[in-house]
């Protein structure tokens, strides 16, 4: 009996002291993986844009050739194809913050590819108290979670609304998305459905907001989920 109690005590001590370190390590590792993925997404988007610009003169020459030969229908068709191609690489939002522009536009491109309807409005100061890398992780996590929830629905039911602006000297971020049914909860906390990351994205969002003395609110209705975040523009 004494040995059993001793083992239970040792396990409790290990859980109490080792578990927080383990979770912290996993969150840090998750952030590194997320940042790398965001970088790849942004790089892919800008590589495509650079490729389109590189081909610009070729497109002009092709159109000029059609026009000089009087092939106006062919020129019109070529313009339509170019418009479709350009829509895939066009920068969708210019917020005023380079880092937010990069992460938002890469995610908006992914949403469009996944047939998710998007309503996005964003204005962000060039410099705020939250470091760019943390702001990228926070926004990227919010949008990844929103996309994941949308992809469980038929195309016609997928939507994401993004609103970012300065309100009362705070950076206000709101992401609303459609979802299948009701969100899972444990007490007052919402649970992630992700299999591989086990909610580390949610924990990282919580950690960033708490570290900067911000405000975080998650709300769920039947079929709709919303996250509101407020962050200080200047250090506290």
Secondary structure, DSSP 8 states (H G I E B T S, - for coil): -HHHHHHHHHHHHHHHHHHHHHHHHHHHHHHHHHHHHHHHHHHHHHHHHHHHHHTHHHHHHHHHHHHHTT-HHHHHHHHHHHHHHHHTTS-----S-HHHHHHHHHHHHHHHHTT-EEEEEE---S--SS-HHHHHHHHHHHHHHHHHHHTTS-GGG-EEEEEEEEETTEEEEEEEEE-SS---EETTEE----SSSTTHHHHHHHHHHHHTT-EEEEEEETTEEEEEEEEESS--
